[in-house]
Amino acid sequence: MTDKVILKGIEIKGRHGCSEFERQHEQLFIVDVELYLDLLRASKTDDLGDTIDYMQVISDIKKIVGGTPRNLIETVAQDISEFLLRRYFLLEGLKITIHKPNPPVKEKFGGAAVEIVRNRQ
C-alpha cells in the first residue's frame, strides 16, 4: 500500500494552448497532484526531511505552468511529472490532473482536463 500527499486546486496563470490567442493571453489552470510515497518514517519522526515539502512542490509546479507555453496541457502534465520524479527521490509515483476551466470555445461547458499517472522506473 502506498501512502500519498494530496494537493488540490493549485491555481496558476499560464499561456498554454494551440491557438495564438491562448499563447498571448494568460488563462487560469488548476492543478491537482497526488504524490505517492511511504509516509511511515515521517509520521514517526515528525520531521519534514522524511517526507516531501509540499510548499516546494507547489512552487515547482507554478514555475512549470507559468513558464514556457505548450500547445497541449498533456505536455505540461508530463513536464511536471518528469521534473518532480527527478527532484524528489522519496517519490514513488504521482498523479497529476490539469484543469483548463475556461478554454476559448464557443460552446458552454465545464472546461477540459487531463490526468496522467507516472511511476518511478
Phi and psi in radians as a Rosetta constraint file:
Dihedral C 1 N 2 CA 2 C 2 CIRCULARHARMONIC -1.834 0.35
Dihedral N 2 CA 2 C 2 N 3 CIRCULARHARMONIC 2.346 0.35
Dihedral C 2 N 3 CA 3 C 3 CIRCULARHARMONIC -1.421 0.35
Dihedral N 3 CA 3 C 3 N 4 CIRCULARHARMONIC 2.962 0.35
Dihedral C 3 N 4 CA 4 C 4 CIRCULARHARMONIC -2.650 0.35
Dihedral N 4 CA 4 C 4 N 5 CIRCULARHARMONIC 2.649 0.35
Dihedral C 4 N 5 CA 5 C 5 CIRCULARHARMONIC -1.870 0.35
Dihedral N 5 CA 5 C 5 N 6 CIRCULARHARMONIC 2.263 0.35
Dihedral C 5 N 6 CA 6 C 6 CIRCULARHARMONIC -2.000 0.35
Dihedral N 6 CA 6 C 6 N 7 CIRCULARHARMONIC 2.211 0.35
Dihedral C 6 N 7 CA 7 C 7 CIRCULARHARMONIC -2.055 0.35
Dihedral N 7 CA 7 C 7 N 8 CIRCULARHARMONIC 2.124 0.35
Dihedral C 7 N 8 CA 8 C 8 CIRCULARHARMONIC -2.127 0.35
Dihedral N 8 CA 8 C 8 N 9 CIRCULARHARMONIC 2.465 0.35
Dihedral C 8 N 9 CA 9 C 9 CIRCULARHARMONIC 1.233 0.35
Dihedral N 9 CA 9 C 9 N 10 CIRCULARHARMONIC 0.618 0.35
Dihedral C 9 N 10 CA 10 C 10 CIRCULARHARMONIC -1.284 0.35
Dihedral N 10 CA 10 C 10 N 11 CIRCULARHARMONIC 1.986 0.35
Dihedral C 10 N 11 CA 11 C 11 CIRCULARHARMONIC -1.667 0.35
Dihedral N 11 CA 11 C 11 N 12 CIRCULARHARMONIC 2.187 0.35
Dihedral C 11 N 12 CA 12 C 12 CIRCULARHARMONIC -2.464 0.35
Dihedral N 12 CA 12 C 12 N 13 CIRCULARHARMONIC 2.439 0.35
Dihedral C 12 N 13 CA 13 C 13 CIRCULARHARMONIC -1.540 0.35
Dihedral N 13 CA 13 C 13 N 14 CIRCULARHARMONIC 2.420 0.35
Dihedral C 13 N 14 CA 14 C 14 CIRCULARHARMONIC -2.643 0.35
Dihedral N 14 CA 14 C 14 N 15 CIRCULARHARMONIC 3.100 0.35
Dihedral C 14 N 15 CA 15 C 15 CIRCULARHARMONIC -2.215 0.35
Dihedral N 15 CA 15 C 15 N 16 CIRCULARHARMONIC 0.955 0.35
Dihedral C 15 N 16 CA 16 C 16 CIRCULARHARMONIC -1.833 0.35
Dihedral N 16 CA 16 C 16 N 17 CIRCULARHARMONIC 2.403 0.35
Dihedral C 16 N 17 CA 17 C 17 CIRCULARHARMONIC 2.726 0.35
Dihedral N 17 CA 17 C 17 N 18 CIRCULARHARMONIC 2.884 0.35
Dihedral C 17 N 18 CA 18 C 18 CIRCULARHARMONIC -1.454 0.35
Dihedral N 18 CA 18 C 18 N 19 CIRCULARHARMONIC -0.380 0.35
Dihedral C 18 N 19 CA 19 C 19 CIRCULARHARMONIC -1.549 0.35
Dihedral N 19 CA 19 C 19 N 20 CIRCULARHARMONIC 2.675 0.35
Dihedral C 19 N 20 CA 20 C 20 CIRCULARHARMONIC -1.075 0.35
Dihedral N 20 CA 20 C 20 N 21 CIRCULARHARMONIC -0.625 0.35
Dihedral C 20 N 21 CA 21 C 21 CIRCULARHARMONIC -1.029 0.35
Dihedral N 21 CA 21 C 21 N 22 CIRCULARHARMONIC -0.801 0.35
Dihedral C 21 N 22 CA 22 C 22 CIRCULARHARMONIC -1.145 0.35
Dihedral N 22 CA 22 C 22 N 23 CIRCULARHARMONIC -0.566 0.35
Dihedral C 22 N 23 CA 23 C 23 CIRCULARHARMONIC -1.417 0.35
Dihedral N 23 CA 23 C 23 N 24 CIRCULARHARMONIC -0.295 0.35
Dihedral C 23 N 24 CA 24 C 24 CIRCULARHARMONIC -1.703 0.35
Dihedral N 24 CA 24 C 24 N 25 CIRCULARHARMONIC -0.388 0.35
Dihedral C 24 N 25 CA 25 C 25 CIRCULARHARMONIC -2.107 0.35
Dihedral N 25 CA 25 C 25 N 26 CIRCULARHARMONIC 2.213 0.35
Dihedral C 25 N 26 CA 26 C 26 CIRCULARHARMONIC -1.083 0.35
Dihedral N 26 CA 26 C 26 N 27 CIRCULARHARMONIC 2.532 0.35
Dihedral C 26 N 27 CA 27 C 27 CIRCULARHARMONIC -2.422 0.35
Dihedral N 27 CA 27 C 27 N 28 CIRCULARHARMONIC 2.852 0.35
Dihedral C 27 N 28 CA 28 C 28 CIRCULARHARMONIC -1.411 0.35
Dihedral N 28 CA 28 C 28 N 29 CIRCULARHARMONIC 2.374 0.35
Dihedral C 28 N 29 CA 29 C 29 CIRCULARHARMONIC -2.181 0.35
Dihedral N 29 CA 29 C 29 N 30 CIRCULARHARMONIC 2.497 0.35
Dihedral C 29 N 30 CA 30 C 30 CIRCULARHARMONIC -2.104 0.35
Dihedral N 30 CA 30 C 30 N 31 CIRCULARHARMONIC 2.228 0.35
Dihedral C 30 N 31 CA 31 C 31 CIRCULARHARMONIC -2.042 0.35
Dihedral N 31 CA 31 C 31 N 32 CIRCULARHARMONIC 2.303 0.35
Dihedral C 31 N 32 CA 32 C 32 CIRCULARHARMONIC -2.022 0.35
Dihedral N 32 CA 32 C 32 N 33 CIRCULARHARMONIC 2.422 0.35
Dihedral C 32 N 33 CA 33 C 33 CIRCULARHARMONIC -2.382 0.35
Dihedral N 33 CA 33 C 33 N 34 CIRCULARHARMONIC 2.378 0.35
Dihedral C 33 N 34 CA 34 C 34 CIRCULARHARMONIC -2.002 0.35
Dihedral N 34 CA 34 C 34 N 35 CIRCULARHARMONIC 2.172 0.35
Dihedral C 34 N 35 CA 35 C 35 CIRCULARHARMONIC -1.854 0.35
Dihedral N 35 CA 35 C 35 N 36 CIRCULARHARMONIC 2.065 0.35
Dihedral C 35 N 36 CA 36 C 36 CIRCULARHARMONIC -1.662 0.35
Dihedral N 36 CA 36 C 36 N 37 CIRCULARHARMONIC 2.103 0.35
Dihedral C 36 N 37 CA 37 C 37 CIRCULARHARMONIC -2.831 0.35
Dihedral N 37 CA 37 C 37 N 38 CIRCULARHARMONIC 2.834 0.35
Dihedral C 37 N 38 CA 38 C 38 CIRCULARHARMONIC -1.393 0.35
Dihedral N 38 CA 38 C 38 N 39 CIRCULARHARMONIC 2.073 0.35
Dihedral C 38 N 39 CA 39 C 39 CIRCULARHARMONIC -1.778 0.35
Dihedral N 39 CA 39 C 39 N 40 CIRCULARHARMONIC 0.112 0.35
Dihedral C 39 N 40 CA 40 C 40 CIRCULARHARMONIC -1.070 0.35
Dihedral N 40 CA 40 C 40 N 41 CIRCULARHARMONIC -0.867 0.35
Dihedral C 40 N 41 CA 41 C 41 CIRCULARHARMONIC -1.051 0.35
Dihedral N 41 CA 41 C 41 N 42 CIRCULARHARMONIC -0.821 0.35
Dihedral C 41 N 42 CA 42 C 42 CIRCULARHARMONIC -1.069 0.35
Dihedral N 42 CA 42 C 42 N 43 CIRCULARHARMONIC -0.645 0.35
Dihedral C 42 N 43 CA 43 C 43 CIRCULARHARMONIC -1.175 0.35
Dihedral N 43 CA 43 C 43 N 44 CIRCULARHARMONIC -0.437 0.35
Dihedral C 43 N 44 CA 44 C 44 CIRCULARHARMONIC -1.578 0.35
Dihedral N 44 CA 44 C 44 N 45 CIRCULARHARMONIC -0.621 0.35
Dihedral C 44 N 45 CA 45 C 45 CIRCULARHARMONIC -1.554 0.35
Dihedral N 45 CA 45 C 45 N 46 CIRCULARHARMONIC -0.385 0.35
Dihedral C 45 N 46 CA 46 C 46 CIRCULARHARMONIC 1.020 0.35
Dihedral N 46 CA 46 C 46 N 47 CIRCULARHARMONIC 0.621 0.35
Dihedral C 46 N 47 CA 47 C 47 CIRCULARHARMONIC -2.062 0.35
Dihedral N 47 CA 47 C 47 N 48 CIRCULARHARMONIC 2.184 0.35
Dihedral C 47 N 48 CA 48 C 48 CIRCULARHARMONIC -1.008 0.35
Dihedral N 48 CA 48 C 48 N 49 CIRCULARHARMONIC -0.508 0.35
Dihedral C 48 N 49 CA 49 C 49 CIRCULARHARMONIC -1.168 0.35
Dihedral N 49 CA 49 C 49 N 50 CIRCULARHARMONIC -0.215 0.35
Dihedral C 49 N 50 CA 50 C 50 CIRCULARHARMONIC -1.772 0.35
Dihedral N 50 CA 50 C 50 N 51 CIRCULARHARMONIC 0.230 0.35
Dihedral C 50 N 51 CA 51 C 51 CIRCULARHARMONIC -2.496 0.35
Dihedral N 51 CA 51 C 51 N 52 CIRCULARHARMONIC -2.844 0.35
Dihedral C 51 N 52 CA 52 C 52 CIRCULARHARMONIC -1.936 0.35
Dihedral N 52 CA 52 C 52 N 53 CIRCULARHARMONIC 2.253 0.35
Dihedral C 52 N 53 CA 53 C 53 CIRCULARHARMONIC -1.290 0.35
Dihedral N 53 CA 53 C 53 N 54 CIRCULARHARMONIC 1.830 0.35
Dihedral C 53 N 54 CA 54 C 54 CIRCULARHARMONIC -1.195 0.35
Dihedral N 54 CA 54 C 54 N 55 CIRCULARHARMONIC -0.383 0.35
Dihedral C 54 N 55 CA 55 C 55 CIRCULARHARMONIC -1.148 0.35
Dihedral N 55 CA 55 C 55 N 56 CIRCULARHARMONIC -0.663 0.35
Dihedral C 55 N 56 CA 56 C 56 CIRCULARHARMONIC -1.216 0.35
Dihedral N 56 CA 56 C 56 N 57 CIRCULARHARMONIC -0.679 0.35
Dihedral C 56 N 57 CA 57 C 57 CIRCULARHARMONIC -1.061 0.35
Dihedral N 57 CA 57 C 57 N 58 CIRCULARHARMONIC -0.772 0.35
Dihedral C 57 N 58 CA 58 C 58 CIRCULARHARMONIC -1.061 0.35
Dihedral N 58 CA 58 C 58 N 59 CIRCULARHARMONIC -0.747 0.35
Dihedral C 58 N 59 CA 59 C 59 CIRCULARHARMONIC -1.061 0.35
Dihedral N 59 CA 59 C 59 N 60 CIRCULARHARMONIC -0.745 0.35
Dihedral C 59 N 60 CA 60 C 60 CIRCULARHARMONIC -1.071 0.35
Dihedral N 60 CA 60 C 60 N 61 CIRCULARHARMONIC -0.776 0.35
Dihedral C 60 N 61 CA 61 C 61 CIRCULARHARMONIC -1.128 0.35
Dihedral N 61 CA 61 C 61 N 62 CIRCULARHARMONIC -0.729 0.35
Dihedral C 61 N 62 CA 62 C 62 CIRCULARHARMONIC -1.058 0.35
Dihedral N 62 CA 62 C 62 N 63 CIRCULARHARMONIC -0.697 0.35
Dihedral C 62 N 63 CA 63 C 63 CIRCULARHARMONIC -1.112 0.35
Dihedral N 63 CA 63 C 63 N 64 CIRCULARHARMONIC -0.665 0.35
Dihedral C 63 N 64 CA 64 C 64 CIRCULARHARMONIC -1.299 0.35
Dihedral N 64 CA 64 C 64 N 65 CIRCULARHARMONIC -0.882 0.35
Dihedral C 64 N 65 CA 65 C 65 CIRCULARHARMONIC -1.152 0.35
Dihedral N 65 CA 65 C 65 N 66 CIRCULARHARMONIC -0.645 0.35
Dihedral C 65 N 66 CA 66 C 66 CIRCULARHARMONIC -1.478 0.35
Dihedral N 66 CA 66 C 66 N 67 CIRCULARHARMONIC -0.001 0.35
Dihedral C 66 N 67 CA 67 C 67 CIRCULARHARMONIC -1.656 0.35
Dihedral N 67 CA 67 C 67 N 68 CIRCULARHARMONIC -2.369 0.35
Dihedral C 67 N 68 CA 68 C 68 CIRCULARHARMONIC -0.939 0.35
Dihedral N 68 CA 68 C 68 N 69 CIRCULARHARMONIC 2.168 0.35
Dihedral C 68 N 69 CA 69 C 69 CIRCULARHARMONIC -1.103 0.35
Dihedral N 69 CA 69 C 69 N 70 CIRCULARHARMONIC 2.460 0.35
Dihedral C 69 N 70 CA 70 C 70 CIRCULARHARMONIC -2.146 0.35
Dihedral N 70 CA 70 C 70 N 71 CIRCULARHARMONIC 2.683 0.35
Dihedral C 70 N 71 CA 71 C 71 CIRCULARHARMONIC -1.202 0.35
Dihedral N 71 CA 71 C 71 N 72 CIRCULARHARMONIC -0.702 0.35
Dihedral C 71 N 72 CA 72 C 72 CIRCULARHARMONIC -2.074 0.35
Dihedral N 72 CA 72 C 72 N 73 CIRCULARHARMONIC 2.475 0.35
Dihedral C 72 N 73 CA 73 C 73 CIRCULARHARMONIC -1.246 0.35
Dihedral N 73 CA 73 C 73 N 74 CIRCULARHARMONIC -0.328 0.35
Dihedral C 73 N 74 CA 74 C 74 CIRCULARHARMONIC -1.049 0.35
Dihedral N 74 CA 74 C 74 N 75 CIRCULARHARMONIC -0.706 0.35
Dihedral C 74 N 75 CA 75 C 75 CIRCULARHARMONIC -1.191 0.35
Dihedral N 75 CA 75 C 75 N 76 CIRCULARHARMONIC -0.696 0.35
Dihedral C 75 N 76 CA 76 C 76 CIRCULARHARMONIC -1.084 0.35
Dihedral N 76 CA 76 C 76 N 77 CIRCULARHARMONIC -0.775 0.35
Dihedral C 76 N 77 CA 77 C 77 CIRCULARHARMONIC -1.068 0.35
Dihedral N 77 CA 77 C 77 N 78 CIRCULARHARMONIC -0.742 0.35
Dihedral C 77 N 78 CA 78 C 78 CIRCULARHARMONIC -1.142 0.35
Dihedral N 78 CA 78 C 78 N 79 CIRCULARHARMONIC -0.726 0.35
Dihedral C 78 N 79 CA 79 C 79 CIRCULARHARMONIC -1.021 0.35
Dihedral N 79 CA 79 C 79 N 80 CIRCULARHARMONIC -0.762 0.35
Dihedral C 79 N 80 CA 80 C 80 CIRCULARHARMONIC -1.097 0.35
Dihedral N 80 CA 80 C 80 N 81 CIRCULARHARMONIC -0.830 0.35
Dihedral C 80 N 81 CA 81 C 81 CIRCULARHARMONIC -1.095 0.35
Dihedral N 81 CA 81 C 81 N 82 CIRCULARHARMONIC -0.760 0.35
Dihedral C 81 N 82 CA 82 C 82 CIRCULARHARMONIC -1.099 0.35
Dihedral N 82 CA 82 C 82 N 83 CIRCULARHARMONIC -0.748 0.35
Dihedral C 82 N 83 CA 83 C 83 CIRCULARHARMONIC -1.112 0.35
Dihedral N 83 CA 83 C 83 N 84 CIRCULARHARMONIC -0.849 0.35
Dihedral C 83 N 84 CA 84 C 84 CIRCULARHARMONIC -1.144 0.35
Dihedral N 84 CA 84 C 84 N 85 CIRCULARHARMONIC -0.692 0.35
Dihedral C 84 N 85 CA 85 C 85 CIRCULARHARMONIC -1.164 0.35
Dihedral N 85 CA 85 C 85 N 86 CIRCULARHARMONIC -0.564 0.35
Dihedral C 85 N 86 CA 86 C 86 CIRCULARHARMONIC -1.256 0.35
Dihedral N 86 CA 86 C 86 N 87 CIRCULARHARMONIC -0.687 0.35
Dihedral C 86 N 87 CA 87 C 87 CIRCULARHARMONIC -1.393 0.35
Dihedral N 87 CA 87 C 87 N 88 CIRCULARHARMONIC -0.652 0.35
Dihedral C 87 N 88 CA 88 C 88 CIRCULARHARMONIC -1.927 0.35
Dihedral N 88 CA 88 C 88 N 89 CIRCULARHARMONIC 1.772 0.35
Dihedral C 88 N 89 CA 89 C 89 CIRCULARHARMONIC -1.190 0.35
Dihedral N 89 CA 89 C 89 N 90 CIRCULARHARMONIC -0.378 0.35
Dihedral C 89 N 90 CA 90 C 90 CIRCULARHARMONIC -1.311 0.35
Dihedral N 90 CA 90 C 90 N 91 CIRCULARHARMONIC -0.296 0.35
Dihedral C 90 N 91 CA 91 C 91 CIRCULARHARMONIC -1.268 0.35
Dihedral N 91 CA 91 C 91 N 92 CIRCULARHARMONIC 2.105 0.35
Dihedral C 91 N 92 CA 92 C 92 CIRCULARHARMONIC -1.564 0.35
Dihedral N 92 CA 92 C 92 N 93 CIRCULARHARMONIC -0.502 0.35
Dihedral C 92 N 93 CA 93 C 93 CIRCULARHARMONIC -3.097 0.35
Dihedral N 93 CA 93 C 93 N 94 CIRCULARHARMONIC 3.108 0.35
Dihedral C 93 N 94 CA 94 C 94 CIRCULARHARMONIC -2.797 0.35
Dihedral N 94 CA 94 C 94 N 95 CIRCULARHARMONIC 2.802 0.35
Dihedral C 94 N 95 CA 95 C 95 CIRCULARHARMONIC -2.208 0.35
Dihedral N 95 CA 95 C 95 N 96 CIRCULARHARMONIC 2.275 0.35
Dihedral C 95 N 96 CA 96 C 96 CIRCULARHARMONIC -2.161 0.35
Dihedral N 96 CA 96 C 96 N 97 CIRCULARHARMONIC 2.283 0.35
Dihedral C 96 N 97 CA 97 C 97 CIRCULARHARMONIC -2.105 0.35
Dihedral N 97 CA 97 C 97 N 98 CIRCULARHARMONIC 2.206 0.35
Dihedral C 97 N 98 CA 98 C 98 CIRCULARHARMONIC -2.011 0.35
Dihedral N 98 CA 98 C 98 N 99 CIRCULARHARMONIC 2.122 0.35
Dihedral C 98 N 99 CA 99 C 99 CIRCULARHARMONIC -1.770 0.35
Dihedral N 99 CA 99 C 99 N 100 CIRCULARHARMONIC 2.384 0.35
Dihedral C 99 N 100 CA 100 C 100 CIRCULARHARMONIC -2.032 0.35
Dihedral N 100 CA 100 C 100 N 101 CIRCULARHARMONIC 1.564 0.35
Dihedral C 100 N 101 CA 101 C 101 CIRCULARHARMONIC -1.226 0.35
Dihedral N 101 CA 101 C 101 N 102 CIRCULARHARMONIC -0.402 0.35
Dihedral C 101 N 102 CA 102 C 102 CIRCULARHARMONIC -2.318 0.35
Dihedral N 102 CA 102 C 102 N 103 CIRCULARHARMONIC 1.045 0.35
Dihedral C 102 N 103 CA 103 C 103 CIRCULARHARMONIC -1.120 0.35
Dihedral N 103 CA 103 C 103 N 104 CIRCULARHARMONIC 2.598 0.35
Dihedral C 103 N 104 CA 104 C 104 CIRCULARHARMONIC -1.379 0.35
Dihedral N 104 CA 104 C 104 N 105 CIRCULARHARMONIC 1.348 0.35
Dihedral C 104 N 105 CA 105 C 105 CIRCULARHARMONIC -2.205 0.35
Dihedral N 105 CA 105 C 105 N 106 CIRCULARHARMONIC 2.767 0.35
Dihedral C 105 N 106 CA 106 C 106 CIRCULARHARMONIC -1.283 0.35
Dihedral N 106 CA 106 C 106 N 107 CIRCULARHARMONIC -0.597 0.35
Dihedral C 106 N 107 CA 107 C 107 CIRCULARHARMONIC -1.255 0.35
Dihedral N 107 CA 107 C 107 N 108 CIRCULARHARMONIC 2.542 0.35
Dihedral C 107 N 108 CA 108 C 108 CIRCULARHARMONIC -1.562 0.35
Dihedral N 108 CA 108 C 108 N 109 CIRCULARHARMONIC 2.207 0.35
Dihedral C 108 N 109 CA 109 C 109 CIRCULARHARMONIC -2.776 0.35
Dihedral N 109 CA 109 C 109 N 110 CIRCULARHARMONIC 3.037 0.35
Dihedral C 109 N 110 CA 110 C 110 CIRCULARHARMONIC -1.395 0.35
Dihedral N 110 CA 110 C 110 N 111 CIRCULARHARMONIC 0.156 0.35
Dihedral C 110 N 111 CA 111 C 111 CIRCULARHARMONIC 1.829 0.35
Dihedral N 111 CA 111 C 111 N 112 CIRCULARHARMONIC 3.109 0.35
Dihedral C 111 N 112 CA 112 C 112 CIRCULARHARMONIC -2.092 0.35
Dihedral N 112 CA 112 C 112 N 113 CIRCULARHARMONIC 2.748 0.35
Dihedral C 112 N 113 CA 113 C 113 CIRCULARHARMONIC -2.678 0.35
Dihedral N 113 CA 113 C 113 N 114 CIRCULARHARMONIC 2.712 0.35
Dihedral C 113 N 114 CA 114 C 114 CIRCULARHARMONIC -2.210 0.35
Dihedral N 114 CA 114 C 114 N 115 CIRCULARHARMONIC 2.628 0.35
Dihedral C 114 N 115 CA 115 C 115 CIRCULARHARMONIC -2.364 0.35
Dihedral N 115 CA 115 C 115 N 116 CIRCULARHARMONIC 2.277 0.35
Dihedral C 115 N 116 CA 116 C 116 CIRCULARHARMONIC -2.239 0.35
Dihedral N 116 CA 116 C 116 N 117 CIRCULARHARMONIC 2.646 0.35
Dihedral C 116 N 117 CA 117 C 117 CIRCULARHARMONIC -2.186 0.35
Dihedral N 117 CA 117 C 117 N 118 CIRCULARHARMONIC 2.235 0.35
Dihedral C 117 N 118 CA 118 C 118 CIRCULARHARMONIC -2.316 0.35
Dihedral N 118 CA 118 C 118 N 119 CIRCULARHARMONIC 2.543 0.35
Dihedral C 118 N 119 CA 119 C 119 CIRCULARHARMONIC -2.160 0.35
Dihedral N 119 CA 119 C 119 N 120 CIRCULARHARMONIC 2.685 0.35
Dihedral C 119 N 120 CA 120 C 120 CIRCULARHARMONIC -1.177 0.35
Dihedral N 120 CA 120 C 120 N 121 CIRCULARHARMONIC 2.366 0.35
